[in-house]
Amino acid sequence: MFCVLLNFRPESLHLLFQAEVLNTLGKSYYQERQFNKAITFYQESLSISQKLQNRRGEIAALLRLGNAYLELRQFQQARTLYHQCLEIEQQIGNRHSSASTYHNLGRVAQALREFEQARRNYQLALQIFIDFGDHYSSASTYHQLGIVAQEKREFEQARRNYQQALQITIESGDRYSCAPTYYHLGWVAQELREFEEARRNYQQALQIKIEFGDRYSTARTYHELGRVAQALREFEEARRNYQQALQIKIEFGDRYSQALTYHALGTLAKAEENYAEARANLQTALEIYVEYKDEYWGAVAREILEGLPE
């Protein structure tokens, strides 16, 4: 920070500190999942950095803005901001910083189900991390490459990427970051119908999240434990896990993710031949998918609804 201060005239320093305060406030709202409020502060910070021609400040603000819009599922806006960030990084020759931007462009493409584009961006990020000897940061990119492989049903490739990510995080002593990788190893095992292996991995993920007080993230794991129980026809256990997941998602105001659990509760009710409950849950899921313009899952839910007996 001291080196940065030397580049500014004394009369500009109060603006520089103001930008830092705005970033801190934005980060607090982001962590509380109040993304629109975070955007307001990040945007003000960006304006100050632009006024000061503080290029590194612009990069930081653009990246944070992109992350907030990504969380809001406003993918094209996030992509535009990341591209602006990448352009500045290339202009000032900050290649190491561009790795995080390529990584986040991969996340946008992945969310849009543009899996080959996602893979290209992740591989660019990974190569830069490797070139700079940034072993720790490469773990999250191996993890995301695992998700892409999994989405493409390349399960053994996915498992290799997750295991690479897990090895790095264990070596780094970052126990908390092991949780999402155990979660996705569980998901791969589940896809391969290795249900007990899946359950073990999910339970390891859940234990770490509870240990670190990350209640919000436990919702996804409870959801997947529900899917494992449902696959094993342990319907009451499945329902308990889904309801636990749904309660947490409602508590944190994560409306989009609620759709996935209403969807699962709908398929569970269908398996139990409780078609009225199945229809009610799937209809709720469909309404949320439509609200968030998720055409893929909306089509899946609509197809199941159309196939339910009257």
N, C-alpha and C positions, 0 to 999 in steps of 0.2 A: 504493500500500500504506500510506503514511504517513497519508493521509486516513482510511483504513479504521481504523487503529489508534486514532485520536483518538476514535472512537465507542465504545470499550470501556474498562471499568474496568481498572486495572492487574492485579487478580487474575485477570482473564479472558484476559490477553494470552498466557499460556503455552498455554491451550487453542487460541487462534487460531493460534499457531505450530505446535502439534501437528497441527491440521487441514491446514495447508499442507504439512507433512512427509508426512502420509498421502496427500495428493493427489499429491505428487511420486513417492512409492513406487508408487501406483496407476498413474500415467502410465508409469513404467518397465516395469511388468509388462504394461500394455496394449500398449506398443510391441513387446514381446517376444511378443505374442499369447498371453500367459498371462492370459486374460480373467477366469477365476474368481478368481485371486489379486488382480487389479486391483479386482474388485467388492468383495472383503473390505475393502480399504483405502478405497475410495470410500464404502462404507457407513459405516465408522467416521468418516470426515470429515463425512458428512452428519449423523450423530448429534450431533457436536460443534457444527456450525453451527445445528442445531435448538435445542440447549441454550442457545446464545448468542443465539438469535433473529437470527442473521446471515443475512438473507434472500438477499443476493447469494452468500454461501457455499453456501446451500441450492441455489440455481439452478445453480451450477457443479458441485456434486456430483451433482445429479439428472441433469444433461446428460451427465456422464461415465458415470454408471451406465447411462443409456439407451444410450449408444454401445457399452458393453461387452456389454449384453444383445443389442443389434442384431447385433454380430459373432458372438454365440453362436446367432443365428437364433431367439432367444426374443422373437418380435416383439410379442406382446401385452404382455409385461412391459416392453419398451422403450417401447411406446406409452403405457402407464400412467405411466411415469416422465416422459416428455416432456410429457404433459398436466399433471402435477403442477408441472413446471417452468414451463409456460406460465401456469398459474393464478397462481403467485407473481409472474411478470413483469408480468402484467396488474394485480395488486394494487398493486405498487409503481411502476407506470407506466414500466417499462423496455421501451419498444416496440422499440428497436434490438436489444436482446438477444433479443427474441422471434423475430426473423427466423431465427436459427440453429435455434431450436426448431421453427418451422414447416418449415424445410428438412429437419430430421431426421424429423419426422412424415411428410414426403413420402417419405423413404427407406424408412420402415416400410411405408407404403401400397404403394410400388413393389415392395418385396420380397414383399408379399402379392398382387401383381398387381392391385391396386386402382388402376388407372392414372388414372382421372379424379380420385379423391381425392388421389392423389399430385400431379397437375398443379395442383389447387386450392391445396394447401399450398405447393408451390414458387412459385406465382404470388404468394401472400401474402408469402412470404419475399422474393421479388424486388422487390415494390413497396416494402417497408420499406427494403431496401438502397438502392434508388433515392432514396427520400424523404430518407434520411440521407446521400446522396452517397457511399455506401460502394461505390465502383466495383469495387474489387478483390474484395470478398466476393460480388458479384453473379456473378462468373465461374463459381463452383462451382454456382450455382443454374441459370444458363443451361445448364451442362453436364448437370445432372440432368434439366432439361426436354427436352434432346436425347435422353436415354435413354428417357424416357417416350414421346416422339414416335416414336422408333425401334421401341419395343415395340409401338406401335399401327400400325406400318408406314407412318408418315407420314415418309418418308425425306428429302424435301426440307426439311421443317420441322426435322427432326432435324439435318440438315447446317447449316442457318442458325443454330440454337442453338449447335452445337459451334463454328462459325466465330466467333460472337460471343464465346464463352468463350475461344477461342484468342487472339483479338485482344487481349482484356483482359489475359490472362496474359503475352503477349509485351510489351505496353506497360508492364506492371508489372515486367518483367525477371525474372519467375519462371519460369525455364526448366524446372525440375523439374515444375511443375504443368502444363506443356504436354503431358507424356507421356500422361496419361490421355485428353486430348482428341484427340491424334493417334491414339491407340488406337481411340477410338470413331468418328473420321472414317474410319478403316480399316474398321471394322465396317459403317458405312453403305455405303461403296463395295463391300464384299463382298456385301451384300444386293442391291445394284443390279448385281451381276455384273461390276463394274469391278475385276477381280482384280489387275491390275498397280498400279492406284491404291491399292487396299487394301494390297497388299504394301509399297508405298512408305511409307504412313502407319504401318503396324505397325513397319517397320524404324526409322523416326524415333523412335517411342515406345520401342522396345527400346534404341536407342543412348543415349537420355537416361537410361533406368533403369539401364543398365550404368554410364554415366558417374557417376551419383550413388550407385552401390553398392546399389541397391534390388533385390536378388536376388529377394526374394519376389514382387514385382510383375511380374518378367519372365515368370513362369510363365504368366499369362493371355495375354501377347503371343506366346510360343512356341506356345501352344495355338491361337491364331487364325491364326498363320502356317501351322500344320499344316492348318487347315481350308482356307486358300487353296490350298496345295499339293494337297490332296485334290481340291478342285474342279477344279484343272487336271490332275488325274490323274497328279500327280507323287508317287506313293505312297510311295516310299522317303524323299523329303524330308518328306512329311507325317508318316511314322512317327518320323523323327528329332526333329521339332519336338514331337510329342505326348509322346515319351519324355522329352525334356528338361523339358517342362512337368510331367510326372508326378513326375519325380525331385525337382524343387524343391518341389512340393506335399507330397510325403512328408517331405522334409527339414524343412519348417516345420510339419508336423503338421496341415496343412489338409485334413482328411479329407473334408469336404463337397465341396470343389472337385475333389478327386481323382475324384469320380463323373463329372464332366463330361468329364474326359480319358479315363477308362475307357470312357465312352459313345462318345467320338469314335474311340478305338482299335477299338471294336466295329463301328462303321459303316464304318471303313476296311477292316477284315478282311472285312466283308460285301461291300464293293465288289470286293475281291480274290477273292471266292468261297471264302474260308477260313472256313467256317461254324463250325467248332469253336472257333477263336480268337474269332470274333465273339460266340458264345454266352457264352464264359468272361468276356470283358470286359464285355458288357452285363449279365450276371448280377451281377458285382461292382458295377457302377454302380447297378443296381436295389437291391441290398442297402443301399447307402449312402443312396440316396434314401429308402427306407423308414425307415432309422434316423433320418434328419433330418426325417421327415414331409413330404417334398416330393412331394405328390400329382401335381402337374402333370408334372414330369420323370419321375416313377415310371411314370406312365401311358404316356408316350412310349416309354420303354425297354421296358416290358412289351409294347407293341404290336409293336415291332420284333422282340423275341424270339419272339413268337407267330408271326410271319411267316417266320422262318428255316426253311429246309429241314431235315428231320431228318438 
